[in-house]
Amino acid sequence: MAKGDRLPRLLKMILTIQAHPGLSAEELARECGVGLRQIFRDLRSLDYAGVPIYNDNGYRLMDNFALQEVSFSLDEALALLYGLKLIERQKALFPVKRLKERIMALLPRGLRDGAEEMDLRVDVATGLAADYSEKTDLFRSLNQAIRESRQVVIDYYCFYRDECNERTVDPYRLVFKDGFWYLVAFCHLREEVRLFRLDRIRRIRLAEARFEPPRERLEEELSYHTAWGMELGREFELRVRFWGDSARFVRETQFHWSQQLEELADGSLIFSAKPRGLKAVARWILSFGGEAEVLAPAELRAMVQEELQKASERYRCDG
């Protein structure tokens, strides 16, 4: 996790323990969206900072502790406000306006003036690809199910089959990617971990059955799957040659944790990686037009060739 995420993460941990005293380390990790080892590191950091957290059948805060005792520098306060701007468009998720007012109230007058001035001068243009304004109850139910490790029964619209069916799933985590919210869950119908777009969940019901949360290894693997959209699939060896402006763009961009670049004498570039999900990678390659050529695997090369052939036929002029 980036260093700039540290303060918001620690603040979230404090607020979570205040709101739900008695959470175990595993429950706290799920609530904060991090791994178990990170939770223990953060608990040590808060202990060193003098935050009175103790473990008595779960983690708790001393009764005389108030969040107002935590002070921020201007840069730290701005980091929190910028983070709130990222979720401000997610109206279904959090009461952002009220939360911003509470953070401002923690600041001394001088810092508050500076933070308010910068807040007016900074905007975040992260767009949404789906409308979540009517999904408040869905998010609330999923948050409860993830927190309590409870199964949920969903009516889910499958885009590729153009049908809606009922599924029982173990909800592991929520992920926001490329304008969409996804639920990472074990699907009992397919007997494997699947991704469910939240805007395609038509109905949800909390079940009584509980599940054993996944270990940290699953979290690490899922992070690898998100490089090109949110498509899960088998890992494969990818090699693509880029020319021109596309080569310069790929050269300066980190697309995947496994990527390697090979510079060629003519200025072109060979990009290698180990992604998952052929369809997602094919869409990415097609976005570069004629400045990209798939070298491997053969299945992906054929897939891209077929799509280019279809496009060529649609634009062909007979007369």
TORDO-305864 format. One record per residue (C-alpha): residue in three letters; x, y, z. Coordinates in pm, whole numbers, plus 50000, padded with zeros to 5 digits. Each point is the difference from the previous one (the first is absolute). Example, Ala and Ser with C-alpha at 12.3 -4.5 7.8 and 13.67 -1.06 7.14 Angstrom:
<recs>
ALA512304955050780/SER501375034449934/
</recs>
This chain:
<recs>
MET500005000050000/ALA501325034849914/LYS501425021650279/GLY497345026449932/ASP497354974850107/ARG501474995350348/LEU498305028150189/PRO496494993649860/ARG500514963150076/LEU500995006750363/LEU497125024250044/LYS497604974049861/MET501374974450246/ILE499385023550295/LEU496475007849882/THR499294962949939/ILE501134989950351/GLN497965028450149/ALA496894989549808/HIS500454962250050/PRO501964993050321/GLY501024963950042/LEU500994992149641/SER502684973549956/ALA503095006949788/GLU498484980049715/GLU496715019450019/LEU501905032950019/ALA501994990449689/ARG496794993649805/GLU498445032750118/CYS503085020149901/GLY500604981349674/VAL503604989550073/GLY501864968350084/LEU500524986050348/ARG503695008750010/GLN499225036049909/ILE497465001950284/PHE502634989750254/ARG502465025649858/ASP497375027450023/LEU499084990150356/ARG503655003850096/SER500145034149830/LEU496965012150193/ASP501494986450323/TYR503245019049938/ALA497955031549931/GLY498334997050340/VAL496534989549883/PRO498664978850292/ILE498924968349819/TYR499864967850202/ASN498914964149934/ASP497324985950230/ASN497934974549809/GLY500685021549695/TYR501555034249944/ARG498625029850189/LEU500815036350081/MET500325013550354/ASP496775016950107/ASN501725033450056/PHE501405001449645/ALA498465024949757/LEU500865002649633/GLN500465037650049/GLU503294991750174/VAL501434989349663/SER501595029849825/PHE500775004749631/SER502425021249805/LEU498595019749707/ASP501424974649752/GLU498444971150194/ALA496625017550018/LEU500125007049626/ALA500804963349934/LEU496784990850182/LEU497975026249814/TYR501374989249662/GLY499054964350085/LEU496475011550080/LYS499815017149663/LEU500734966349837/ILE496904985050162/GLU497845031249994/ARG498354988449678/GLN499134966850164/LYS496885014550162/ALA498674966150098/LEU503024990850212/PHE500835025750265/PRO498665032750143/VAL502985018949858/LYS498825035250087/ARG499514991450367/LEU503324981450016/LYS501835029749844/GLU498455023450258/ARG501204977350282/ILE503554999549865/MET500025037749964/ALA498825003150360/LEU503114981150116/LEU502345026349853/PRO501245031350176/ARG498575031949852/GLY503135008849800/LEU500284965649839/ARG496264999249939/ASP500155032049795/GLY502844986249788/ALA498234966749949/GLU496725016749903/GLU501815022149747/MET501744970349838/ASP496794979850007/LEU498405026249774/ARG502944999049758/VAL500304962349951/ASP497584977249821/VAL500064963349905/ALA498454990849665/THR499704962650053/GLY496914990349806/LEU497514972450061/ALA499084973949742/ALA496874989650192/ASP497385017850212/TYR500144989950368/SER497695027050135/GLU497284973950072/LYS502374973650141/THR500305012250360/ASP498224969550144/LEU502104976649786/PHE503275014850129/ARG498694999250357/SER499054963349972/LEU503334990449845/ASN501965019450263/GLN498114981250272/ALA500484966449830/ILE503755005449953/ARG500395012250357/GLU498104970350146/SER501294973849749/ARG496434991649898/GLN498934984949673/VAL497655019749777/VAL497484989049740/ILE499945022349693/ASP497985002449681/TYR502725007549747/TYR499735010349637/CYS502624981949790/PHE500895022149704/TYR501494972649780/ARG497004976750044/ASP497465028650005/GLU498164984350290/CYS499455004650373/ASN500514971850248/GLU500214994850376/ARG503354993350162/THR501274994450352/VAL503395016350048/ASP502585005950272/PRO500795037449974/TYR503745006050043/ARG500575036349907/LEU498855030149795/VAL502225014649729/PHE499595031949795/LYS501584997749655/ASP499605020949683/GLY496725015950107/PHE498344968350130/TRP499594984250343/TYR500604962550017/LEU499354973650264/VAL502734973750031/ALA498234969050130/PHE500014962249998/CYS497094988949784/HIS498424967350119/LEU498294995649663/ARG503315000149808/GLU502104987650295/GLU502745026049947/VAL500855036050078/ARG498095023349769/LEU499605037449943/PHE496545015550009/ARG499295035349876/LEU497855016650264/ASP497775018049752/ARG499014965649864/ILE498844987150339/ARG496225002749981/ARG499224988250354/ILE501924989350311/ARG499084981050315/LEU502234992450299/ALA500114963050087/GLU500544985050344/ALA502914978149889/ARG503525012050075/PHE503224994049806/GLU503704998850074/PRO501665031649861/PRO502794994949744/ARG503625001950103/GLU502325028349901/ARG501344980349703/LEU496655003849822/GLU500175037650046/GLU503455001049840/GLU498874979149702/LEU496905020849939/SER502105031649986/TYR501854985049703/HIS496784993549811/THR498965036449989/ALA502675013649765/TRP497714998349693/GLY496495004850130/MET498504974750238/GLU500024968349790/LEU501184968350174/GLY501564972049798/ARG503054978449953/GLU503445015950004/PHE501815001349665/GLU503245013049849/LEU499345032449810/ARG502355015849746/VAL499005030649798/ARG502095022049770/PHE499255037549999/TRP501035027449757/GLY499875038149986/ASP498115020050261/SER498574968250147/ALA503524987250076/ARG500815032650177/PHE496764998050199/VAL500564963850104/ARG503615008150091/GLU498915025550261/THR497034980750145/GLN499774971950255/PHE497174977249884/HIS500754968350196/TRP502174988350288/SER501744974349776/GLN500695021549694/GLN503415001249831/LEU501125022349712/GLU502484991749724/GLU501295029149792/LEU500654993049630/ALA502435018049772/ASP497275015549782/GLY498365017150298/SER497234974550040/LEU499384981950326/ILE499114964650106/PHE497724998950304/SER499884967550204/ALA497734991550295/LYS498074971950169/PRO496385012050014/ARG496684981950038/GLY496965004149777/LEU500474998549622/LYS496985021549916/ALA501055029050219/VAL503544999849858/ALA498644997749644/ARG497915031350054/TRP503085017850136/ILE502144990349698/LEU497295010649753/SER499995034750157/PHE503485005649851/GLY498814994149643/GLY502754992949749/GLU502835007950241/ALA499724966850186/GLU500584964049888/VAL499384969550219/LEU502974976349988/ALA498704975150259/PRO497894981450085/ALA498654987449668/GLU496444998750137/LEU500085037050083/ARG501605008649664/ALA497174982049820/MET497415017550218/VAL501405034649914/GLN500314991049630/GLU496354989549993/GLU498845032650157/LEU502125020849760/GLN498594980249706/LYS496455007250115/ALA500815037050031/SER501605000349654/GLU496954984049843/ARG497675025550158/TYR502015029049858/ARG500584984649655/CYS498615021249716/ASP498544980949705/GLY499845029349762/
</recs>
